[in-house]
Amino acid sequence: MKPKHFIVQFAIIAALLILPVALLSWVTRSFLFGNSTLDINLHDTYFVIHLSWPLLITPGLILVIIVYLFKATYNHFKSSFQNVVLLAALPILNALTLNAMQTAGKITPPNAAGWTVYPPLSALPAQQDPLTLFGSMVHSVLFYIQMLLLALLAFIAILTWRNWKVEKK
């Protein structure tokens, strides 16, 4: 690969990783501007989300995968650099998904009795807490996303192996 081509590809990757971080930081007025939390005020609930690098880098990583998946598909997976970028980005996104799955498994109600719905509906039979139900649903969705990422990783690895050109001396 020529150095100019490598620099262009590296600039594309850097732009795809930095742009979502900058836009998210600018829109939320946080993280890069001094706040490390994102405050969401809904109807009767106030959520505070701690912004961390995995949360900020995930959209950029998804953009890198989408762009390079289209580029690799257009080139029929013949470009080894594009395949290597995909083979590097997919396990990182998979690890971040695993981290999100562990976080979703820790979602618990704020107190042991669950959230209070006004007016109290104590006459109804006991139901599963909606927050715990939401946590299990998010955990299931992230599990299937992780399986899809692993299948895509295996598919790209096979295509890379088939199209890898070994120079004979």
N, C-alpha and C positions, 0 to 999 in steps of 0.2 A: 504494500500500500504506500502510495506517495505521501510525503509529509503534509502537503497542502490538503489532501483529501482527509487525512487524519485530523488535522486542525479544524477543518470544517465540521467533521462529524463530532469532535469533542465540543465545539461551540454549540452545536445543536443540542447535544445532551445537557450541557451546562444551562442553556437557556430554558430547556424544558423542565429542568429541576428547580431553577431559581425563580422563574416566572410565577408559578403558583404560590410559592412561599411569599414573594413580594406582594402579590395581589391579595392573598389571604390576610397578610399582616396589614396592608393598607385598608382593606374593607373593614376589618374588625378593630382597627386602631389599637392593635396589641402586639405583643411579642417583640417585634423589632423597634417598637416605639416606647417600650418600657414596661408595659403590662404583660404579665405572663399568664393571664387568665382571660377567658372569653365569657362574658356575662350574658345570659339569655333570660330575659324577663317575659315569661308567658302569662297567660290569664291570671292564674293564682299561684304560680310556682316560679321560683327563681333558681335557675341552673347556673352553676359556675363550673366551667371546663378549663382544666389546666392545659395550656398549650405546650406541647413538647415537640422535639424534632421529628419523632416518628409520625406524629399527627400532621405536621406541616409538610413532610417530604413525601407522604403517600400520594397526594394528587399529582405531583411532578413525576413520580415513579410510574404511575398509571399512564400519564401522557407519554413518557418515554416508551413504554411497552406498546401502546397503541400506534404511535408514529413508526417505530421500528418494525412492528408487525406488518403494517401496511407496506413499508419500504421493502422488507424481506419478501413479502408475498409478491410484490410487483417484480422483484428480481428473481423469483422462483427459488429463494433461499440459496442463491449462488454466492452471495457476498459473505465471506467469513466474518468480517468485522460486524456487520449487522446481526448475524447469528450469535456472535459472542456477546454483544450488548444485550440481546434478548436472554441469553443463557445466564448472564450476570444479574439482570434486573428482576427476572422472575423469582429466583430464590429469595432475594431481598424482600420483595413484595409478599412472598409467602411467609417469611418470618414475621413481617409486620402484621399480617393477617392472623398468625398464631398469637401474637401479642394482643391483638384486639379480641380474639376469642377468649383468652385468659381474663381480660378485663371485663368482657361481657358476662363471664361466669361469676364474677364477683358482685354483680349488681344485686343489691338487697334493698328492701324497704328501709326507710329512715328509722323506724321503730319496730318492735317485735309485733305489734298489733296490725301493722300495715298503714296505708294511707287512710285518712279519715275523709269520707265523702259526706258532705252536708246536703240535706239532712241525713243523719245516721240511719242506715237501713238495717238495724239490728234484727228485724223480724225475718229477714231473708236467710236462707241457709248459707252456711259458710262456703265461700268460693276461694279459688286460688288467687293470690295477690297479683294484680295486673303487672306490677313491676317485675316480679319473678317470672311471670309468663313472657313479658317482653324480653327479659334477659335470655331466656331459653330459646326464644324465637331468633334473636340476633345471633346467638351461638350457633344455631342450626344453619342459618344463612351463611355465616362466615365459614362454617365447615365445608359447605358445598362450593363456595368461592375458592377455598383452599384446594379442594380436589380438582376443580377446573384449572387452576393455576399449575398444579402438578402435572395434569394431563397435557396442557399446553407446553410445559417445560420438556416433557418426554418427547412430544411430537417434534419440537424444534431441535432437540438434541439428535433425534434420528435423522431429520433432514440435513442437519449440519454435518453429521457423520457421513451421510451418503454423498454430499457435495464437496467435502473437504478435499482440496487438491494438495497432494504431497509432492513436493519438488524432489525429483530424483537427481542425484549427483553422479 
